[in-house]
Amino acid sequence: RHDHARLLEVADLGVREAALTGEAEAVFKQAELLLEADTPVLERQNCLFQGTEVVRGRGLACRWLAWPRFPSRGPPPASQHARA
């Protein structure tokens, strides 16, 4: 399983995914892509992955969290947003 975040917007966003794929070249991401649900995780051009490196541009992504239910802590945040 790879932790990932779904891109919401990008501006010339290039990401080096060598930690996952071994490829040294940057992959350019596209937030507007709609992919089939069964698209392999590492082929999702509309996602960012933990352990990768932004080498160019910028973007906004949303990461959905799985959170155990602990009544004493109240409701968890539904998502985290990050700018790259």
Secondary structure, 3 states (H helix, E strand, C coil): CCCEEEEEEEEEEEEECHHHHCCCCEEECCCCCCCCCCCCHHHCCCEEECCCEEEEEEEEEEEECCCCCCHHHCCCCCEEEEEC
